[in-house]
Amino acid sequence: MKSFKILSMACLIFIVFLGMEAIGSTPKNLKQEIFAMSNPQDVLLIKNKTTSEKNKVIGSVKIATYNSVGIKRQEAVINELLQSNAAKLGGNAVIDIHQANNHVYGKVVKL
């Protein structure tokens, strides 16, 4: 019985921790158009590219570099959050990725 309580508590903590990972990420739609959600694994991350006439900027993303309990996020986690938030907006890529004030910012584009 005691081991079941410990296992239940560990599962609860794990689920809460997973939920907290998404806190601090914000996708923002800049256009009035609605695009179908894209596959997050197909979203390109391009740090230095700025917008051109070919790229249609459809939104922006802002990811906190620290999660809600104050632990610094690894770069891989930040990249996954950038991709998933861009995919929610229907973007194919995140460009002009930069860090400032404990956040990572990027422009979501349709290529």
Buried (B, 14 or more C-beta within 10 A) or exposed (E): EEEEEEEEEEEEEEEEEEEEBEEBBBBEBEBEEEBEEBEBEEBBBBEEBEEEEEBBBBBBBBBBBEBEEEEEBEEEBBBBBBBBBBBBBBBBBBBBBEEEEEBBBBBBBBE
